[in-house]
Amino acid sequence: MAGPRNFFSVAARQCSPAVNLQTTSSQKAFNGGLKLAGATTSSWKTSTADSGEEGNLREKWREFQGVKNWDGLLDPLDDGLRREILRYGEFVEAAYRSFDFDTSSPDYATCLFPDRWMLARCGIGNTGYEVTKHLHATCGIQLPDWADRIPGWMAARSSWIGYVAVCTDEREIARLGRRDVVIAYRGTATCMEWLENLRATLACLPADMAPDCCQSMVPSGFLSLYTSRHSTCPSLQDSIREEVSRIVAKYADEPVSITVTGHSLGAALATLTAHDITTSFKEQNPPAAAPLVAVVSFGGPRVGNKSFRSQLEKNGTKVLRIVNSDDPITKIPGFVLEESSPPAVWRGNGILSDWVQRQWVYAEVGKELRLSSRDCPQINGGGFATCHDLKTYLHLVDNLVSSNCPLRATASRVLMNAANIRT
């Protein structure tokens, strides 16, 4: 699959805010509009909410977490939800900024900062959250013997991919209306992760994630990164289950939300993580008081088939996919057939027809907030890397008004024209 390989490898080099100070000429103008900051400060700042907005958040946080599937909040985009999306985008950016991209470093593919100082070093130390767990993903691909001759950084199987943070500040908890837990993932960064991205054929979820007789299927590479373990590193799944269980038990007497967020590959892992959390709680005996679990994903690829989507909906997993219509990553892998009848060329009971439908037919999951970089003069014409960049997504969300009036700048011109007509 030449297409996915090119898409993901380019994305891995371009999407990280931690390395985006080296940009193309088209990106430089865009970054100027975003007031690009240094590698140790957050390049995105949400506005401070006034007291009325804080009260609105306390009252509507369940709606912002998708309890009503974001009905009436996306078109036009509700300002409260906008601030929440941008806030979670900061946590994803922190995952990028904390990753050691230096292949010459002995600490390559690890976290640059200790738990206590990580968010502060990333410029978001005033959020009221504390990092409680570092997360690592392991590639399940077995390399051939000759791989011993390649540089070690190219064959690194396990890498730091994100973290768990818990809101511990009482004033922030009061503002949010609950204790929020954030699980944040970066996108593709290592060679082994690129290889896993190429494994896009659908594979059955294990029974403990979807006990539906192998109907729920996700890309084998994403599943491998989530469930594989190394002799010195637990699987991402094991780390998530252990930490979430600990947190929920600790705060069992208060409202808790779990927000899983990520960009690109991290968006796909966020969906798998949320599904695993809700499935685990559902299967507990006796059942635990499950917290509300929501996904806020940026620029993610497709994650599973129709049965997987049905399991997400059945378990109450809420997914908000933020999609740039000009970003090709959001259109891969595979293809989507929303109609029950396949194309004429696949009709019948042939082996090829069954195999294609089982291995390559995906379904879009959750609720979609669609953006378009073509609507923004700072971004239009910037190329694939710009369309997929996390900062592009945050910029478009910050300026989105509605489908009929995509950007705030457009809205300003409309209002000015209307005023001129009246006068």
Rosetta blueprint (number, residue, H / E / L):
1 M L
2 A H
3 G H
4 P H
5 R H
6 N H
7 F H
8 F H
9 S H
10 V H
11 A H
12 A H
13 R H
14 Q H
15 C L
16 S L
17 P L
18 A L
19 V L
20 N L
21 L L
22 Q L
23 T L
24 T L
25 S H
26 S H
27 Q H
28 K H
29 A H
30 F H
31 N H
32 G H
33 G H
34 L L
35 K L
36 L L
37 A L
38 G L
39 A L
40 T L
41 T L
42 S L
43 S L
44 W L
45 K L
46 T L
47 S L
48 T L
49 A L
50 D L
51 S H
52 G H
53 E H
54 E H
55 G H
56 N H
57 L H
58 R H
59 E H
60 K H
61 W H
62 R H
63 E H
64 F H
65 Q L
66 G L
67 V L
68 K L
69 N L
70 W L
71 D L
72 G L
73 L L
74 L E
75 D L
76 P L
77 L E
78 D L
79 D H
80 G H
81 L H
82 R H
83 R H
84 E H
85 I H
86 L H
87 R H
88 Y H
89 G H
90 E H
91 F H
92 V H
93 E H
94 A H
95 A H
96 Y H
97 R H
98 S L
99 F E
100 D L
101 F L
102 D L
103 T L
104 S L
105 S L
106 P L
107 D L
108 Y L
109 A L
110 T L
111 C E
112 L L
113 F L
114 P L
115 D H
116 R H
117 W H
118 M H
119 L H
120 A H
121 R H
122 C L
123 G L
124 I L
125 G L
126 N L
127 T L
128 G L
129 Y E
130 E E
131 V E
132 T E
133 K E
134 H E
135 L E
136 H E
137 A E
138 T E
139 C L
140 G L
141 I L
142 Q L
143 L L
144 P L
145 D H
146 W H
147 A H
148 D H
149 R H
150 I L
151 P L
152 G H
153 W H
154 M H
155 A H
156 A L
157 R L
158 S E
159 S E
160 W E
161 I E
162 G E
163 Y E
164 V E
165 A E
166 V E
167 C E
168 T L
169 D L
170 E H
171 R H
172 E H
173 I H
174 A H
175 R H
176 L H
177 G L
178 R L
179 R E
180 D E
181 V E
182 V E
183 I E
184 A E
185 Y E
186 R L
187 G L
188 T L
189 A L
190 T L
191 C H
192 M H
193 E H
194 W H
195 L H
196 E H
197 N H
198 L H
199 R L
200 A L
201 T L
202 L E
203 A E
204 C E
205 L L
206 P L
207 A L
208 D L
209 M L
210 A L
211 P L
212 D L
213 C L
214 C L
215 Q L
216 S L
217 M E
218 V E
219 P E
220 S H
221 G H
222 F H
223 L H
224 S H
225 L H
226 Y H
227 T H
228 S L
229 R L
230 H E
231 S L
232 T L
233 C E
234 P L
235 S L
236 L H
237 Q H
238 D H
239 S H
240 I H
241 R H
242 E H
243 E H
244 V H
245 S H
246 R H
247 I H
248 V H
249 A H
250 K H
251 Y L
252 A L
253 D L
254 E L
255 P L
256 V E
257 S E
258 I E
259 T E
260 V E
261 T E
262 G E
263 H E
264 S L
265 L H
266 G H
267 A H
268 A H
269 L H
270 A H
271 T H
272 L H
273 T H
274 A H
275 H H
276 D H
277 I H
278 T H
279 T H
280 S H
281 F H
282 K H
283 E H
284 Q L
285 N L
286 P L
287 P L
288 A L
289 A L
290 A L
291 P L
292 L E
293 V E
294 A E
295 V E
296 V E
297 S E
298 F E
299 G L
300 G L
301 P L
302 R L
303 V L
304 G E
305 N L
306 K H
307 S H
308 F H
309 R H
310 S H
311 Q H
312 L H
313 E H
314 K H
315 N H
316 G L
317 T L
318 K E
319 V E
320 L E
321 R E
322 I E
323 V E
324 N E
325 S L
326 D L
327 D L
328 P H
329 I H
330 T H
331 K H
332 I L
333 P L
334 G L
335 F E
336 V E
337 L L
338 E L
339 E L
340 S L
341 S L
342 P L
343 P L
344 A H
345 V H
346 W H
347 R L
348 G L
349 N L
350 G L
351 I H
352 L H
353 S H
354 D H
355 W H
356 V H
357 Q H
358 R H
359 Q H
360 W H
361 V E
362 Y E
363 A E
364 E L
365 V L
366 G L
367 K E
368 E E
369 L E
370 R E
371 L E
372 S L
373 S H
374 R H
375 D H
376 C L
377 P L
378 Q L
379 I L
380 N L
381 G L
382 G L
383 G L
384 F H
385 A H
386 T H
387 C H
388 H H
389 D L
390 L H
391 K H
392 T H
393 Y H
394 L H
395 H H
396 L H
397 V H
398 D H
399 N H
400 L E
401 V L
402 S L
403 S L
404 N L
405 C L
406 P L
407 L E
408 R H
409 A H
410 T H
411 A H
412 S H
413 R H
414 V H
415 L H
416 M H
417 N H
418 A H
419 A H
420 N H
421 I H
422 R H
423 T L
